[in-house]
Amino acid sequence: KKDMNLLREQEVIPSYFIAQLGKNDMFKYNFEGKYLLDEAVNIVYGCIGLLGGTIVWLEANKEADSVVIFYKDNGFIELQSELQEDGIERMQLVKYLNRE
């Protein structure tokens, strides 16, 4: 929590954005969504080793309760919500990744 307070004073926060993470119903029996998220986070860990940073974030439609719960169950916390130009309210969720 102390680290997050330090970030408030910065104009730019080095972070990684996971975009377009989704599961195709055609393959729903091949693997779970947690597998996709874990793979994406593992790629971010590799980038952290090369480039630094410790924060990963993603977006979800605020109305998609099961998706939001999934991300929260996997260690993401809500940062903020915004009404987008397309009229959909999206939530930004973040997760602090330690380098160990």
Backbone as CSV, one residue per row, in Angstrom:
resi,resn,N_x,N_y,N_z,CA_x,CA_y,CA_z,C_x,C_y,C_z
1,LYS,0.826,-1.184,0.000,0.000,0.000,0.000,0.872,1.250,0.000
2,LYS,1.958,1.210,0.739,2.870,2.343,0.784,3.406,2.638,-0.617
3,ASP,3.753,1.597,-1.378,4.249,1.782,-2.742,3.213,2.477,-3.620
4,MET,1.947,2.128,-3.470,0.900,2.733,-4.285,0.773,4.222,-3.985
5,ASN,0.979,4.636,-2.729,0.925,6.059,-2.399,2.041,6.824,-3.097
6,LEU,3.205,6.227,-3.243,4.304,6.874,-3.950,3.962,7.092,-5.417
7,LEU,3.180,6.193,-5.981,2.824,6.292,-7.393,1.899,7.469,-7.674
8,ARG,1.138,7.893,-6.688,0.208,9.005,-6.883,0.937,10.296,-7.235
9,GLU,2.188,10.407,-6.818,2.958,11.622,-7.058,3.605,11.631,-8.444
10,GLN,3.562,10.541,-9.145,4.189,10.448,-10.462,3.173,10.748,-11.561
11,GLU,3.649,11.397,-12.624,2.774,11.661,-13.765,2.644,10.439,-14.666
12,VAL,3.688,9.643,-14.740,3.693,8.442,-15.573,4.083,7.259,-14.701
13,ILE,3.326,6.194,-14.804,3.609,4.989,-14.029,3.952,3.873,-15.013
14,PRO,5.182,3.351,-14.957,5.526,2.243,-15.855,4.625,1.038,-15.565
15,SER,3.947,0.558,-16.590,3.025,-0.557,-16.383,2.845,-1.320,-17.693
16,TYR,2.194,-2.452,-17.588,1.923,-3.310,-18.736,0.415,-3.483,-18.853
17,PHE,-0.104,-3.331,-20.062,-1.533,-3.442,-20.319,-1.807,-4.759,-21.036
18,ILE,-2.666,-5.565,-20.453,-3.103,-6.802,-21.101,-4.387,-6.469,-21.857
19,ALA,-4.321,-6.547,-23.180,-5.470,-6.186,-24.018,-6.015,-7.418,-24.731
20,GLN,-7.285,-7.414,-24.963,-7.959,-8.448,-25.749,-7.769,-9.854,-25.193
21,LEU,-7.758,-9.967,-23.888,-7.711,-11.292,-23.277,-9.129,-11.843,-23.321
22,GLY,-9.305,-12.920,-24.019,-10.639,-13.475,-24.139,-10.584,-14.961,-24.407
23,LYS,-11.694,-15.582,-24.219,-11.777,-17.016,-24.394,-12.804,-17.303,-25.485
24,ASN,-12.423,-18.073,-26.458,-13.298,-18.443,-27.554,-14.092,-19.678,-27.131
25,ASP,-15.429,-19.592,-27.207,-16.269,-20.720,-26.794,-15.981,-21.991,-27.584
26,MET,-15.416,-21.853,-28.774,-15.076,-23.021,-29.580,-14.034,-23.895,-28.865
27,PHE,-13.218,-23.263,-28.000,-12.160,-23.987,-27.298,-12.406,-24.064,-25.795
28,LYS,-13.645,-23.866,-25.346,-13.913,-23.757,-23.914,-13.594,-25.022,-23.125
29,TYR,-13.499,-26.151,-23.769,-13.168,-27.376,-23.044,-11.677,-27.702,-23.102
30,ASN,-10.908,-26.938,-23.858,-9.479,-27.203,-24.004,-8.657,-26.662,-22.834
31,PHE,-9.044,-25.515,-22.295,-8.322,-24.913,-21.173,-9.205,-23.868,-20.510
32,GLU,-8.828,-23.487,-19.299,-9.609,-22.519,-18.532,-9.089,-21.101,-18.741
33,GLY,-9.935,-20.124,-18.441,-9.550,-18.721,-18.538,-8.354,-18.394,-17.670
34,LYS,-8.245,-19.071,-16.529,-7.109,-18.836,-15.638,-5.799,-19.155,-16.349
35,TYR,-5.803,-20.162,-17.199,-4.606,-20.508,-17.967,-4.184,-19.333,-18.849
36,LEU,-5.142,-18.731,-19.558,-4.833,-17.583,-20.422,-4.266,-16.420,-19.615
37,LEU,-4.901,-16.118,-18.487,-4.442,-15.009,-17.654,-3.059,-15.292,-17.091
38,ASP,-2.835,-16.509,-16.612,-1.513,-16.873,-16.081,-0.433,-16.757,-17.156
39,GLU,-0.735,-17.194,-18.369,0.235,-17.087,-19.464,0.554,-15.626,-19.776
40,ALA,-0.472,-14.784,-19.812,-0.254,-13.355,-20.078,0.598,-12.723,-18.979
41,VAL,0.294,-13.038,-17.729,1.062,-12.480,-16.603,2.500,-12.995,-16.636
42,ASN,2.704,-14.248,-17.009,4.070,-14.780,-17.113,4.878,-14.052,-18.187
43,ILE,4.239,-13.690,-19.277,4.923,-12.898,-20.308,5.308,-11.537,-19.741
44,VAL,4.413,-10.940,-18.965,4.715,-9.645,-18.332,5.897,-9.790,-17.382
45,TYR,5.944,-10.879,-16.611,7.094,-11.102,-15.718,8.400,-11.111,-16.513
46,GLY,8.395,-11.725,-17.685,9.585,-11.723,-18.532,9.977,-10.317,-18.954
47,CYS,8.987,-9.504,-19.263,9.252,-8.105,-19.639,9.777,-7.308,-18.457
48,ILE,9.246,-7.573,-17.276,9.709,-6.878,-16.072,11.195,-7.134,-15.870
49,GLY,11.623,-8.369,-16.111,13.033,-8.702,-15.969,13.918,-7.923,-16.928
50,LEU,13.388,-7.587,-18.094,14.158,-6.860,-19.106,14.003,-5.346,-19.012
51,LEU,12.795,-4.894,-18.725,12.486,-3.469,-18.836,12.135,-2.781,-17.521
52,GLY,11.842,-3.559,-16.477,11.432,-2.968,-15.206,9.924,-2.800,-15.128
53,GLY,9.490,-2.105,-14.083,8.059,-1.934,-13.833,7.530,-3.073,-12.990
54,THR,6.393,-2.869,-12.367,5.821,-3.920,-11.525,4.297,-3.954,-11.568
55,ILE,3.690,-3.172,-12.431,2.231,-3.094,-12.438,1.698,-3.589,-13.776
56,VAL,0.656,-4.418,-13.699,-0.050,-4.867,-14.890,-1.503,-4.445,-14.720
57,TRP,-2.126,-4.038,-15.810,-3.524,-3.631,-15.728,-4.289,-4.109,-16.948
58,LEU,-5.601,-4.121,-16.802,-6.484,-4.537,-17.871,-7.818,-3.845,-17.698
59,GLU,-8.673,-3.997,-18.678,-10.003,-3.397,-18.619,-11.062,-4.475,-18.779
60,ALA,-12.219,-4.200,-18.192,-13.367,-5.086,-18.335,-14.628,-4.232,-18.332
61,ASN,-15.638,-4.681,-19.049,-16.926,-3.997,-18.980,-17.447,-4.120,-17.556
62,LYS,-17.819,-2.997,-16.977,-18.248,-2.994,-15.579,-19.471,-3.882,-15.358
63,GLU,-20.317,-4.004,-16.363,-21.534,-4.811,-16.245,-21.260,-6.315,-16.343
64,ALA,-20.078,-6.700,-16.768,-19.738,-8.123,-16.928,-19.282,-8.678,-15.582
65,ASP,-20.242,-8.917,-14.702,-19.937,-9.315,-13.326,-19.022,-10.529,-13.236
66,SER,-19.281,-11.548,-14.043,-18.468,-12.767,-13.939,-17.021,-12.501,-14.343
67,VAL,-16.808,-11.613,-15.311,-15.447,-11.275,-15.747,-14.731,-10.488,-14.655
68,VAL,-15.415,-9.501,-14.079,-14.827,-8.689,-13.007,-14.479,-9.574,-11.811
69,ILE,-15.378,-10.467,-11.439,-15.114,-11.390,-10.325,-13.912,-12.275,-10.644
70,PHE,-13.823,-12.764,-11.874,-12.690,-13.592,-12.294,-11.372,-12.852,-12.089
71,TYR,-11.296,-11.601,-12.557,-10.062,-10.830,-12.400,-9.756,-10.566,-10.927
72,LYS,-10.769,-10.226,-10.156,-10.550,-9.968,-8.722,-10.101,-11.244,-8.007
73,ASP,-10.668,-12.376,-8.371,-10.256,-13.655,-7.778,-8.807,-13.998,-8.124
74,ASN,-8.281,-13.379,-9.175,-6.904,-13.621,-9.596,-5.969,-12.476,-9.219
75,GLY,-6.360,-11.708,-8.202,-5.467,-10.724,-7.606,-5.526,-9.314,-8.146
76,PHE,-6.428,-9.020,-9.063,-6.563,-7.659,-9.580,-7.504,-6.868,-8.680
77,ILE,-7.247,-5.574,-8.561,-8.127,-4.697,-7.792,-8.616,-3.571,-8.699
78,GLU,-9.810,-3.070,-8.397,-10.374,-1.991,-9.206,-9.618,-0.697,-8.961
79,LEU,-9.214,-0.056,-10.032,-8.559,1.241,-9.948,-9.578,2.348,-10.171
80,GLN,-10.324,2.246,-11.262,-11.340,3.250,-11.578,-12.262,2.708,-12.652
81,SER,-13.366,3.421,-12.863,-14.292,3.106,-13.950,-14.514,4.369,-14.759
82,GLU,-14.711,4.181,-16.057,-14.952,5.314,-16.949,-16.038,4.959,-17.949
83,LEU,-16.890,5.931,-18.229,-17.858,5.774,-19.299,-17.147,6.113,-20.603
84,GLN,-17.077,5.165,-21.512,-16.359,5.337,-22.773,-17.256,5.999,-23.821
85,GLU,-16.650,6.428,-24.902,-17.387,7.098,-25.984,-18.479,6.216,-26.581
86,ASP,-18.285,4.903,-26.518,-19.293,3.988,-27.070,-20.460,3.746,-26.111
87,GLY,-20.453,4.458,-24.962,-21.538,4.345,-23.997,-21.390,3.204,-23.013
88,ILE,-20.294,2.471,-23.081,-20.054,1.344,-22.177,-19.127,1.792,-21.059
89,GLU,-19.510,1.459,-19.827,-18.647,1.784,-18.690,-17.625,0.668,-18.514
90,ARG,-16.363,1.042,-18.571,-15.281,0.069,-18.426,-14.515,0.330,-17.139
91,MET,-14.124,-0.748,-16.516,-13.380,-0.705,-15.268,-11.924,-1.040,-15.555
92,GLN,-11.026,-0.248,-14.984,-9.608,-0.577,-15.054,-9.244,-1.303,-13.756
93,LEU,-8.582,-2.439,-13.904,-8.143,-3.237,-12.765,-6.632,-3.368,-12.829
94,VAL,-5.983,-3.337,-11.679,-4.524,-3.396,-11.622,-4.071,-4.509,-10.687
95,LYS,-2.840,-4.941,-10.923,-2.215,-5.944,-10.064,-0.742,-5.587,-9.938
96,TYR,-0.248,-5.600,-8.718,1.163,-5.343,-8.449,1.901,-6.670,-8.529
97,LEU,2.919,-6.740,-9.368,3.714,-7.960,-9.514,5.070,-7.731,-8.863
98,ASN,5.386,-8.533,-7.867,6.733,-8.391,-7.306,7.699,-9.197,-8.155
99,ARG,8.950,-8.852,-8.061,9.959,-9.427,-8.966,10.515,-10.757,-8.490
100,GLU,10.006,-11.295,-7.440,10.554,-12.544,-6.888,9.916,-13.747,-7.516
